[in-house]
Amino acid sequence: MPTLIFGMMSTGFIPESGFPEFVRPFVRNQPVSLFTEALRALADGTTSIQVMVPALIWGFVILVLFGALAIWASARRR
């Protein structure tokens, strides 16, 4: 369910201007929107540091978070 909510509240389907004003900061700065913008920049050939760094940071944070969770779950089973 959270994946569906984050996917629908991202700039992947609707531009940021299509969302109400109060939710735009969340939509603009969530991981799905940042990954979408980075992939669009890579596809267009307009890649820049300002676009790629936030997506890479989110990717690293998610990797560390779920890696730690996997290690914890594996240790708990033993």
C-alpha positions in Angstrom: 0.0 0.0 0.0 2.7 2.6 0.8 4.3 1.9 -2.6 1.0 2.7 -4.3 0.6 5.9 -2.3 4.1 7.1 -3.0 3.8 6.2 -6.7 0.6 8.1 -7.2 1.8 11.1 -5.2 4.9 11.6 -7.4 5.8 13.5 -10.5 6.0 10.2 -12.4 2.4 10.4 -13.6 1.3 14.1 -13.0 3.5 17.2 -13.1 4.0 19.0 -9.8 1.7 21.8 -10.8 -1.2 19.2 -10.9 -1.1 18.8 -7.2 -2.6 21.0 -4.5 -0.2 23.6 -3.1 0.0 22.1 0.4 1.2 18.7 -0.9 3.8 19.9 -3.5 6.8 19.9 -1.2 6.2 16.2 -0.3 5.6 15.3 -3.9 8.7 17.1 -5.1 11.1 15.7 -2.5 10.0 12.1 -2.2 12.2 9.3 -3.6 9.9 8.2 -6.4 9.8 11.7 -7.8 13.6 12.2 -7.5 14.3 8.8 -9.2 11.8 9.8 -12.0 13.5 13.1 -12.6 16.9 11.5 -12.7 15.8 8.9 -15.2 14.2 11.6 -17.3 17.4 13.6 -17.3 19.4 10.5 -18.2 17.0 9.7 -21.1 17.1 13.3 -22.4 20.9 13.7 -22.0 20.5 16.7 -19.7 22.0 15.0 -16.6 23.5 17.3 -14.0 24.8 17.0 -10.5 21.8 18.8 -9.1 19.5 16.2 -10.5 21.5 13.0 -9.8 22.9 13.6 -6.3 19.5 13.6 -4.5 18.4 10.4 -6.3 21.7 8.8 -5.5 21.5 9.8 -1.8 18.0 8.4 -1.5 19.1 5.2 -3.2 22.0 4.8 -0.8 19.7 5.5 2.2 17.2 3.0 1.1 19.9 0.4 0.4 21.4 0.9 3.9 18.0 0.8 5.6 16.8 -2.3 3.9 20.2 -4.0 4.2 20.2 -3.4 7.9 16.6 -4.7 8.1 17.6 -7.9 6.2 20.6 -8.5 8.4 18.4 -8.0 11.5 15.8 -10.4 10.1 18.4 -13.0 9.2 20.0 -12.9 12.7 16.6 -13.2 14.3 15.8 -16.4 12.5 18.8 -18.2 13.9 
